[in-house]
Amino acid sequence: MTQRSSLVALIGLWFIMAPWIMGFAGSSGALWSSVIGGGVLLLSSLLGYGKSGWDSLFNWVSLLSGVWLMIFAMAFPFPLLQASLYLLLGLAAVLLTFYNMEGR
């Protein structure tokens, strides 16, 4: 469970750094969506570290942040490969958080 939270936190960190690494820091909408979405994902996964179950607020916030980051991948005109990467990372965050909520 803590390993999954750590992976979700790393995905959040990636979304915080992605605008500068992937070269879309000049697009303010995409920049702020990525930084804020990644920051919320990072913070909620760290605060939910070691917590499981459907009643964990931080897991719900992580799950919803992952869904937002999946939408983010399709909301901005990224190249196909870049959008696919963001979509897969958002999906990974959702699935890892969902698995955390199951408590296995």
Helices and strands as residue ranges (DSSP letters): H 2-21, H 28-47, H 57-75, H 80-102
